[in-house]
């Protein structure tokens, strides 16, 4: 790709960007949210028509007119947000649009057998005839990758493929990537997990603000240099964060006692005080998200009780929780957080409007003032408040969701993976905002798969394992090894030995 230019109204998304990919290599494409990575890939795959520049495949000029056209040329993409059909089976999703036929009818036997083989190649042994929604986001992501692999693409683009995968699944994916690389496939790897970049990538290209910063051999650059190129600032300044100080005798904002749902979460008890940030650590599927959803009323507990500011929550519904000054940013921002086709203004106003009731609509001017205030406060990168949220980068979408809940002035904010799939600069901004809100007296529950984030921000850490609370640690003196020991259940294993 040579000299690629792409502009949207009010935004220069790409400015003369060059990018190359060799056969048989993994090339990491890095940059902050809004740096131009996704736009560059969408130009390559025919989603966007670039304003200027050329694309060469094996020395021949191409200009894909659609993702399907790009696929026919041998360019396959797995996007960060899973774009499969939840109402279809896993096998149907893998083969949709290219079903093998036999005797004039779809050959379901071949589809199911081949899908089973592909999922096993991904290290996943499941019943592929079940609906996609039967399985976790991680399994759905693996199905999306299996589909791309089966197309026999010459160029495979993986956009944040590991954001929903656990350590074992990431290791298996990397095995698959190395196998494909050995067979001569060129792989573009987009991620915010820098450790993974150095584990799997051969070359690295960095974009910032729509421009090419540079191209580097992965074994010739260190992590600190890479982050500095990505954000254009000293990483030590960005991560100079201090935990919110804890006041003695601070009031308990939220208290949950013996909460549980059979098969989802078992007997959870916890409390959060004013100005305290409580971190939730644990592996994927340990019950962290289910606990958060019970607290907010998305899931109805079968047993136990919840009190908010000393008053028992009698109804188990999100609206009742909002009225009691609780807020919740969900794990899957695309499915459960943003309303992609609404503007930033409309998305930010949603929770405030819900509190008022739809018989008392907010005036457009009031919505505008609210949106403009939070766009400035949270540094949301947009030309104006009328831009559709679905057109923003992942980090800016997350900020819009935060703004929605901050506008309600909650006493307790639950954040489920708020930094997943966003760049290091945006992560630091969100962490800084969390700590500032704690200093102002807000209680926060922070769920993250990245232990360094939990340790950096949390005053107390609750460790989940096997759908229950396995331990609790003081955040001031906690080390990663302490958390991992509880997750691995080392004490129990030693006792058994």
Residue pairs with C-beta under 8 A, 6 or more apart in sequence:
1 17
1 18
1 19
1 20
1 40
1 43
1 44
1 53
1 54
1 55
1 56
2 18
2 53
2 54
2 55
2 56
3 16
3 17
3 18
3 52
3 53
3 54
4 14
4 16
4 17
4 18
4 19
4 40
4 43
4 50
4 52
4 53
4 55
5 14
5 15
5 16
5 17
5 50
5 51
5 52
5 53
6 13
6 14
6 36
6 39
6 40
6 43
6 48
6 50
6 51
7 13
7 14
7 51
8 391
9 383
10 383
10 384
11 383
12 210
13 36
13 39
13 210
14 36
14 39
14 40
14 43
14 50
14 210
15 210
15 211
16 53
16 211
16 212
17 36
17 40
17 53
17 207
17 210
17 211
17 212
18 212
19 29
19 40
19 205
19 212
20 27
20 215
21 27
21 155
21 186
21 188
22 186
22 203
23 154
23 184
23 185
23 186
24 181
24 182
24 183
24 184
24 185
24 186
25 181
25 186
25 187
25 202
25 203
26 177
26 181
26 187
26 189
26 200
26 201
26 202
27 186
27 187
27 188
27 189
27 201
27 202
27 203
27 204
27 205
28 189
28 190
28 191
28 197
28 200
28 201
28 203
28 204
28 205
28 218
29 37
29 40
29 41
29 188
29 189
29 190
29 205
29 207
30 37
30 190
30 191
30 194
30 197
30 204
30 205
30 206
30 207
30 226
30 230
31 37
31 206
31 207
31 208
31 213
31 230
31 423
32 208
32 230
32 231
32 395
32 423
32 424
32 425
32 426
33 393
33 394
33 395
33 396
33 422
33 423
33 426
34 209
34 381
34 393
34 395
34 396
35 207
35 208
35 209
35 210
35 230
35 423
36 207
36 209
36 210
36 211
37 159
37 190
37 207
38 159
38 190
38 393
39 48
39 210
40 207
41 77
41 157
41 159
41 188
41 190
42 48
43 49
43 50
43 53
43 55
44 55
44 64
44 70
44 75
44 157
45 64
45 67
45 70
45 75
45 77
45 157
46 64
46 65
46 66
46 67
46 68
46 69
46 70
47 66
47 67
49 65
54 61
55 61
55 62
55 63
55 64
56 62
57 73
57 74
57 75
57 155
62 73
64 70
64 73
64 75
67 77
68 97
70 76
70 77
71 151
71 153
74 152
74 153
74 154
74 155
75 153
75 154
75 155
75 157
76 148
76 151
76 153
76 155
76 156
76 157
77 148
77 156
77 157
77 159
78 141
78 144
78 145
78 147
78 148
78 156
78 157
78 158
78 159
78 161
79 144
79 159
80 159
80 160
80 161
80 163
80 190
80 394
80 421
81 334
82 137
82 140
82 141
82 144
83 144
84 93
84 132
84 140
84 143
84 144
84 147
85 92
85 93
85 96
85 132
86 131
86 132
86 133
87 131
87 132
87 133
88 96
88 131
88 132
89 128
89 129
89 130
89 131
89 132
90 115
90 119
90 126
90 128
90 129
90 130
90 131
90 132
90 135
90 139
90 143
91 111
91 112
91 115
91 116
91 128
91 129
92 111
93 132
93 143
93 144
93 147
94 111
94 114
94 115
94 118
94 128
94 143
94 146
94 147
94 150
95 111
95 114
95 115
95 147
95 150
98 151
99 106
99 107
99 111
100 106
100 107
100 110
100 111
101 107
102 110
112 128
112 129
114 150
115 128
115 146
116 128
118 146
118 147
118 149
118 150
119 125
119 126
119 128
119 142
119 143
119 146
121 146
121 149
121 176
122 142
122 145
122 146
122 172
122 173
122 176
123 142
123 168
123 169
123 172
123 175
124 139
124 142
126 135
126 139
132 140
132 143
135 143
136 164
136 284
136 285
137 164
137 332
138 164
138 165
138 166
138 169
138 284
140 164
141 161
141 163
141 164
141 165
142 165
142 169
142 173
145 158
145 161
145 173
145 176
148 156
149 156
149 176
149 180
153 185
154 184
154 185
154 186
155 185
155 186
155 187
155 188
156 180
156 185
156 186
156 187
156 188
157 187
157 188
157 190
158 177
158 187
158 188
158 189
158 190
159 190
160 190
160 191
160 192
160 421
161 173
161 189
161 191
162 169
162 170
162 173
162 191
162 193
162 196
163 191
163 192
163 420
163 421
164 284
165 173
165 284
166 283
166 284
166 285
170 196
174 196
174 199
174 200
177 187
177 189
177 200
178 200
180 187
181 187
189 197
189 200
189 201
191 197
192 421
192 422
192 423
192 424
192 427
194 223
194 226
194 227
194 424
195 223
197 204
197 218
197 226
198 218
198 223
201 218
202 217
202 218
203 215
203 216
203 217
203 218
204 215
204 216
204 217
204 218
204 221
204 226
205 212
205 214
205 215
205 216
206 212
206 213
206 214
206 215
206 216
206 226
206 229
206 230
207 213
208 229
208 230
208 231
208 232
213 229
213 230
214 229
216 226
224 235
227 235
227 424
228 234
228 235
230 423
230 424
230 425
231 238
231 423
231 424
231 425
233 425
235 424
238 424
238 425
238 428
239 428
239 456
241 428
241 431
241 432
241 435
241 456
241 457
242 435
243 277
243 435
243 438
243 456
243 457
243 458
243 459
243 475
243 476
244 275
244 276
244 277
244 435
244 438
244 439
244 459
245 275
245 439
246 273
246 275
246 276
246 459
247 274
247 275
250 273
250 274
250 275
250 276
251 273
251 274
251 309
252 271
252 272
252 273
252 310
253 272
253 273
253 274
253 308
253 309
253 411
253 412
253 443
254 270
254 271
254 272
254 295
254 306
254 307
254 308
254 326
254 412
254 443
254 445
255 270
255 271
255 272
255 306
255 307
256 268
256 269
256 270
256 271
256 294
256 295
256 304
256 305
256 306
256 307
257 269
257 304
257 305
257 306
258 267
258 268
258 269
258 303
258 304
258 305
259 265
259 267
259 268
259 269
259 291
259 294
259 295
259 301
259 303
259 304
259 305
259 306
260 266
260 267
260 268
260 301
260 302
260 303
260 304
261 290
261 294
261 299
261 300
261 301
261 302
262 302
263 467
264 287
264 290
264 299
264 467
265 287
265 290
265 291
265 294
265 467
265 468
266 287
266 467
266 468
267 303
267 304
267 468
267 469
268 287
268 291
268 294
268 304
268 468
268 469
269 304
269 469
270 278
270 462
270 469
272 278
272 412
272 443
272 444
272 445
273 443
274 411
274 441
274 442
274 443
275 438
275 439
275 440
275 441
275 442
275 443
276 438
276 443
276 444
276 459
276 460
277 434
277 435
277 438
277 443
277 444
277 445
277 446
277 457
277 458
277 459
277 475
278 443
278 444
278 445
278 446
278 458
278 459
278 460
278 461
278 462
279 445
279 446
279 447
279 448
279 454
279 455
279 457
279 458
279 460
279 461
279 462
279 475
280 288
280 291
280 292
280 445
280 446
280 447
280 448
280 454
280 461
280 462
280 464
281 288
281 448
281 451
281 454
281 461
281 462
281 463
281 464
281 483
281 487
282 288
282 463
282 464
282 465
282 470
282 487
283 465
283 487
284 449
286 464
286 465
286 466
286 467
286 487
287 464
287 466
287 467
287 468
288 416
288 447
288 464
289 331
289 416
289 447
290 299
290 467
291 464
292 328
292 414
292 416
292 445
292 447
293 299
293 328
294 300
294 301
294 306
295 306
295 321
295 326
295 328
295 414
295 445
296 318
296 321
296 326
296 328
296 414
297 313
297 315
297 316
297 317
297 318
297 319
297 320
297 321
298 318
298 328
300 316
301 316
305 312
305 313
306 312
306 313
307 313
308 321
308 324
308 325
308 326
308 411
308 412
309 324
309 325
309 411
311 324
313 320
313 321
313 324
314 320
318 328
319 354
321 328
322 351
322 354
322 355
322 408
323 355
325 408
325 409
325 410
325 411
325 412
326 410
326 411
326 412
326 413
326 414
327 351
327 405
327 406
327 408
327 410
327 412
327 413
327 414
328 405
328 413
328 414
328 416
329 337
329 398
329 401
329 402
329 405
329 413
329 414
329 415
329 416
329 418
330 336
330 337
330 416
331 416
331 417
331 420
331 447
333 394
333 397
333 398
333 401
334 340
334 397
337 397
337 398
337 401
338 347
338 389
338 390
338 397
338 400
338 401
339 346
339 347
339 350
339 389
340 388
340 389
340 390
341 388
341 390
342 388
342 389
343 385
343 386
343 387
343 388
343 389
344 371
344 375
344 380
344 382
344 385
344 386
344 387
344 388
344 389
344 392
344 400
345 367
345 368
345 370
345 371
345 385
345 386
346 367
347 389
347 400
347 401
347 404
348 367
348 370
348 371
348 374
348 385
348 400
348 403
348 404
348 407
349 362
349 367
349 370
349 371
349 404
349 407
350 404
351 404
351 405
351 407
351 408
352 362
352 370
352 407
352 408
353 361
353 362
355 408
356 362
362 370
368 385
370 407
371 385
371 403
372 385
374 380
374 403
374 406
374 407
375 382
375 385
375 403
377 403
378 399
378 402
378 403
378 429
378 433
379 399
379 429
380 392
380 396
380 399
380 400
380 403
381 392
381 393
381 396
382 392
382 396
389 397
389 400
390 397
392 400
393 422
394 421
394 422
394 426
395 422
395 423
395 425
395 426
395 427
395 429
395 430
396 426
398 418
398 419
398 422
398 426
398 430
399 426
399 429
399 430
402 418
402 430
402 433
405 413
406 413
406 437
410 442
411 442
411 443
412 442
412 443
412 444
412 445
413 437
413 442
413 443
413 444
413 445
414 444
414 445
414 447
415 434
415 444
415 445
415 446
415 447
416 447
417 447
417 448
417 449
418 430
418 446
418 448
419 426
419 427
419 430
419 431
419 448
419 450
419 453
420 448
420 449
422 430
427 453
431 453
431 456
431 457
434 444
434 446
434 457
435 457
437 444
438 444
446 453
446 454
446 457
446 458
448 454
451 480
451 483
451 484
452 480
454 461
454 475
454 483
455 461
455 475
455 478
455 479
455 480
455 483
457 475
458 475
458 478
459 475
459 476
460 472
460 473
460 474
460 475
461 472
461 473
461 474
461 475
461 478
461 483
462 469
462 471
462 472
463 469
463 470
463 471
463 472
463 473
463 483
463 486
463 487
464 470
465 486
465 487
465 489
470 486
470 487
470 489
471 486
473 482
473 483
473 486
485 491
